[in-house]
């Protein structure tokens, strides 16, 4: 839990975290090396100097590292762990549901583990969705539309096979669809992350929540024009938020646009751990004030009440987290590293 300088307790749901293995031993080919090195470039370019990790730790950190950074030294109460398989690049996958769920078993009150699937697998994708629900009772998935799959270099949310998968998700109660629609990562195609397909998918699946991770950057305008029309589209701040340190004016423009178009109830905090750790992000976000000229032009403000919604209340609503009950459960589970 984050305690503000004023002494207020803020319930924090970190909507975008990972437990990956990008180590050389797991890299299948040059593309696995390129991918994690691109992640590391984001880390080194946008983090405060005192928050930088050595490259070998960044490539493969431990479950204890993750738990400590998020909950012991960090401000998170609950973290949503997103799965990104990338098996064309990594022998055991980069960040699979099975690996994430095994880690999360040690701290069941702290983690929500989301699955993933690839519609290009056809019937096997439908079978895997059933497996994820029956085995792990997932309530959300992460979609990575630029992921390579044999000769394919990406897919769209509107593909017929994707619609079959979303129909099944809706039937099974997998309501939260997190979609990477942000910066590209070498060697993936930037165009495969375009936000246009969110418009049709959100319209056609009104009972699903479409959380657009990275709020479409660098396509913020396109995303906002879609999100203002679709009541079930949300913006995730992962990748956008670290600019609060390196380019605070740019971050002010981004968050002001999101507040103007989406409003304060449709924006979700995400650290994108382990590219960044949440402590410094939350502290800087709580202290951040919009410049007066931006406030006047957009007619918005980033008040403490709005910050509290973004940091946890909005995600808690989407994931049906009873905050009072969760606080009581966490109070019975003191912060400590669980034995293997």
C-alpha positions in Angstrom: 0.0 0.0 0.0 1.2 3.5 -0.8 1.1 6.0 2.0 1.1 9.6 0.7 3.2 12.3 2.2 -0.1 13.6 3.7 -0.6 10.2 5.4 -3.4 8.9 3.2 -3.5 5.2 2.4 -3.8 4.5 -1.4 -4.8 1.1 -2.6 -2.6 0.3 -5.6 -3.4 -2.2 -8.4 -0.5 -2.5 -10.8 -2.2 -3.4 -14.0 0.8 -4.4 -16.1 3.6 -6.6 -14.7 5.6 -9.5 -16.0 7.8 -12.4 -14.8 9.9 -13.0 -17.8 13.0 -15.1 -18.8 14.9 -13.3 -21.5 18.2 -14.9 -20.6 20.7 -16.0 -23.3 20.0 -19.6 -22.2 16.3 -19.2 -23.1 16.8 -17.2 -26.3 15.9 -19.3 -29.4 17.6 -17.0 -31.9 18.9 -13.5 -32.6 15.3 -12.1 -32.2 15.1 -13.2 -28.6 18.3 -11.2 -28.0 17.0 -8.2 -29.9 13.7 -8.2 -28.1 15.0 -8.2 -24.5 17.8 -5.7 -25.5 15.1 -3.3 -26.8 13.3 -3.7 -23.4 16.5 -2.9 -21.7 17.0 0.2 -23.9 13.6 1.5 -22.6 14.7 0.8 -19.1 18.0 2.6 -19.4 16.6 5.6 -21.4 13.6 6.4 -19.1 14.6 5.3 -15.6 16.3 7.5 -13.0 20.0 6.5 -12.7 19.6 5.1 -9.2 16.9 2.7 -10.5 19.0 1.1 -13.2 19.6 -2.7 -13.2 22.6 -4.7 -14.5 21.7 -6.3 -17.8 22.0 -9.9 -16.6 19.5 -9.3 -13.8 17.1 -7.5 -16.2 17.2 -10.5 -18.5 16.2 -13.0 -15.8 15.2 -11.9 -12.3 13.8 -14.1 -9.5 10.4 -14.5 -8.1 11.8 -13.0 -4.9 13.1 -10.0 -6.8 9.6 -9.5 -8.3 7.8 -9.8 -4.9 10.2 -7.5 -3.1 10.1 -4.8 -5.8 6.3 -4.8 -6.1 5.2 -5.3 -2.5 8.0 -5.1 0.1 10.0 -2.2 -1.3 7.2 -1.2 -3.6 3.7 0.3 -3.1 1.6 -2.4 -4.9 -1.3 -4.1 -3.1 -2.2 -6.3 -6.0 -0.4 -6.9 -9.3 -1.8 -8.2 -12.5 0.8 -10.4 -14.3 0.4 -10.4 -18.0 1.5 -13.3 -20.2 3.5 -12.9 -23.5 4.6 -16.1 -25.0 6.9 -15.2 -27.9 7.8 -18.9 -28.5 9.3 -18.1 -31.9 12.0 -16.1 -30.0 12.3 -18.0 -26.7 12.7 -21.8 -26.1 10.4 -21.9 -23.0 8.5 -18.8 -23.9 9.2 -15.3 -22.6 6.5 -14.9 -20.0 4.0 -17.8 -20.0 0.9 -18.3 -18.0 2.2 -21.5 -16.6 5.4 -19.9 -15.3 3.5 -16.9 -14.0 0.9 -19.0 -12.2 3.6 -21.2 -10.5 5.2 -18.1 -9.1 1.9 -16.5 -8.0 1.0 -19.7 -6.0 3.4 -18.5 -3.4 1.5 -15.3 -2.9 -2.1 -16.0 -3.9 -3.6 -12.8 -2.3 -1.2 -10.6 -4.2 -1.4 -11.6 -7.8 -4.0 -11.9 -10.6 -2.5 -13.9 -13.4 -3.8 -13.3 -16.9 -3.4 -15.7 -19.8 -2.8 -15.3 -23.5 -3.7 -17.1 -26.7 -3.0 -16.8 -30.4 -6.0 -16.9 -32.7 -3.8 -18.2 -35.5 -3.8 -21.5 -33.7 -7.4 -22.0 -34.8 -9.2 -24.8 -32.9 -6.2 -25.3 -30.6 -6.6 -21.7 -29.5 -10.2 -22.4 -28.4 -9.1 -25.5 -26.6 -6.3 -23.5 -24.8 -8.8 -20.9 -23.7 -10.9 -23.6 -22.1 -7.8 -25.0 -20.5 -6.8 -21.7 -19.0 -10.2 -21.1 -17.6 -10.6 -24.6 -16.2 -7.1 -24.8 -14.8 -6.3 -21.3 -13.6 -9.8 -19.6 -13.6 -8.4 -16.6 -15.5 -10.5 -13.5 -15.8 -8.2 -11.6 -18.3 -5.9 -12.1 -21.2 -3.1 -10.2 -22.8 -3.1 -9.9 -26.6 0.1 -9.3 -28.6 -1.0 -8.7 -32.1 2.5 -8.3 -33.6 3.8 -11.6 -32.2 5.5 -13.7 -34.9 4.0 -17.1 -35.6 5.9 -19.1 -38.3 5.5 -17.1 -41.5 3.0 -14.7 -40.0 4.2 -11.3 -38.7 1.0 -10.3 -36.9 -2.8 -10.5 -36.7 -5.8 -8.2 -36.1 -8.4 -8.2 -33.4 -11.0 -8.4 -36.2 -9.7 -11.6 -37.8 -12.4 -14.3 -37.9 -10.4 -16.6 -35.7 -9.9 -13.8 -33.2 -13.7 -13.2 -33.0 -14.3 -16.9 -32.3 -11.9 -16.6 -29.4 -13.5 -13.5 -28.1 -16.9 -15.1 -28.3 -15.6 -17.9 -26.1 -13.9 -15.5 -23.7 -17.3 -13.7 -23.3 -19.1 -17.1 -22.7 -16.5 -18.2 -20.1 -16.4 -14.9 -18.2 -12.9 -13.8 -19.3 -13.9 -10.2 -19.5 -10.7 -8.2 -19.4 -8.8 -8.1 -22.7 -5.5 -6.3 -22.4 -4.1 -5.4 -25.8 -0.6 -4.2 -26.5 -1.1 -1.2 -28.7 2.0 0.8 -28.0 5.6 1.2 -29.1 7.1 -1.6 -31.2 9.9 -3.8 -30.0 12.6 -5.1 -32.3 12.0 -7.1 -34.5 8.2 -6.7 -34.4 6.3 -4.5 -36.9 5.0 -1.2 -35.6 2.1 -1.4 -38.0 0.9 -4.7 -36.4 0.2 -2.7 -33.2 -2.1 -0.1 -34.9 -5.1 0.7 -32.8 -7.8 0.7 -35.6 -9.0 -2.8 -34.9 -9.9 -1.9 -31.3 -12.8 0.2 -32.6 -14.6 -2.8 -34.3 -13.8 -5.3 -31.6 -15.0 -3.1 -28.8 -18.2 -2.3 -30.7 -18.9 -6.0 -31.4 -18.1 -7.3 -27.9 -19.7 -4.8 -25.6 -19.5 -7.2 -22.6 -15.7 -7.3 -22.7 -13.4 -4.6 -21.3 -10.7 -3.6 -23.8 -7.7 -2.3 -21.9 -5.4 -0.7 -24.5 -2.0 -0.9 -23.0 0.4 2.0 -23.5 -2.7 4.0 -24.5 -1.8 3.5 -28.2 1.5 5.4 -28.1 2.7 6.7 -30.5 -0.9 6.8 -31.8 -2.4 8.7 -28.9 -4.8 10.7 -31.1 -6.2 7.7 -32.9 -6.6 5.9 -29.6 -8.4 8.8 -27.9 -10.9 9.2 -30.8 -11.8 5.5 -30.5 -11.9 5.4 -26.7 -14.2 8.4 -26.4 -16.8 6.6 -28.5 -16.5 3.1 -26.9 -17.6 2.9 -23.3 -15.8 -0.4 -22.8 -12.3 0.9 -23.9 -9.7 1.8 -21.3 -6.2 3.2 -21.4 -3.2 1.6 -19.6 -0.4 4.0 -18.6 2.5 1.5 -18.9 5.3 3.1 -20.9 3.6 6.5 -20.9 4.1 6.9 -17.1 8.0 6.7 -17.0 8.1 9.9 -19.1 7.1 11.7 -15.9 10.8 11.5 -15.0 12.6 12.1 -18.3 10.1 14.3 -20.2 7.5 15.6 -17.7 6.0 18.1 -20.1 5.3 15.3 -22.6 3.8 13.2 -19.8 1.6 16.1 -18.9 0.3 16.4 -22.5 -0.4 12.6 -22.6 -2.3 12.4 -19.3 -4.2 15.6 -20.0 -5.4 14.2 -23.4 -6.5 11.0 -21.7 -8.4 12.9 -19.0 -10.0 15.1 -21.6 -11.2 12.3 -23.9 -11.5 9.2 -21.6 -12.2 10.8 -18.2 -10.6 9.7 -14.9 -12.5 6.4 -14.6 -11.0 4.8 -17.7 -7.3 5.2 -17.0 -5.3 2.4 -15.3 -1.9 2.5 -13.6 0.7 0.0 -14.8 4.4 -0.1 -14.0 5.4 -2.5 -16.8 7.7 -4.3 -14.3 10.4 -5.2 -14.8 11.2 -2.5 -17.3 10.4 -0.2 -14.4 9.8 -0.7 -10.7 6.6 0.8 -9.3 7.9 2.7 -6.2 9.4 5.7 -8.0 6.6 5.8 -10.6 3.9 6.0 -7.9 5.8 8.6 -5.9 6.4 10.8 -8.9 2.8 10.4 -10.1 1.4 11.4 -6.7 3.6 14.5 -6.6 2.9 15.4 -10.2 0.9 18.6 -11.0 -0.3 19.5 -14.4 1.1 22.8 -15.7 -1.4 25.6 -15.5 -1.5 26.3 -19.3 -2.3 22.6 -20.0 -5.0 22.6 -17.3 -6.6 25.8 -18.8 -6.4 24.5 -22.4 -7.9 21.1 -21.7 -10.2 22.0 -18.9 -8.9 19.1 -16.8 -6.9 18.6 -13.6 -5.0 15.7 -12.0 -6.4 15.9 -8.5 -5.5 13.5 -5.6 -9.0 11.9 -6.0 -8.3 11.3 -9.7 -4.9 9.9 -8.9 -6.4 7.5 -6.4 -8.8 6.2 -9.1 -6.0 5.7 -11.6 -3.6 4.0 -9.2 -6.1 1.3 -8.1 -9.8 2.0 -7.9 -10.4 1.7 -11.7 -8.6 -1.6 -12.0 -10.3 -2.9 -8.8 -13.6 -2.2 -10.4 -12.8 -4.1 -13.6 -11.5 -7.1 -11.7 -14.2 -7.2 -9.1 -11.7 -6.6 -6.2 -13.5 -6.0 -3.0 -11.0 -3.5 -1.5 -12.1 -3.8 2.1 -12.0 -7.6 1.9 -8.7 -7.6 0.1 -7.2 -5.3 2.7 -8.4 -7.6 5.5 -6.9 -10.6 3.7 -3.6 -8.9 3.1 -3.4 -7.9 6.8 -3.4 -11.6 7.6 -0.5 -12.2 5.2 2.5 -10.2 6.4 5.0 -9.1 3.8 7.7 -11.7 3.7 9.5 -13.8 1.1 7.7 -17.2 0.9 9.7 -20.4 1.0 9.9 -22.4 -2.2 
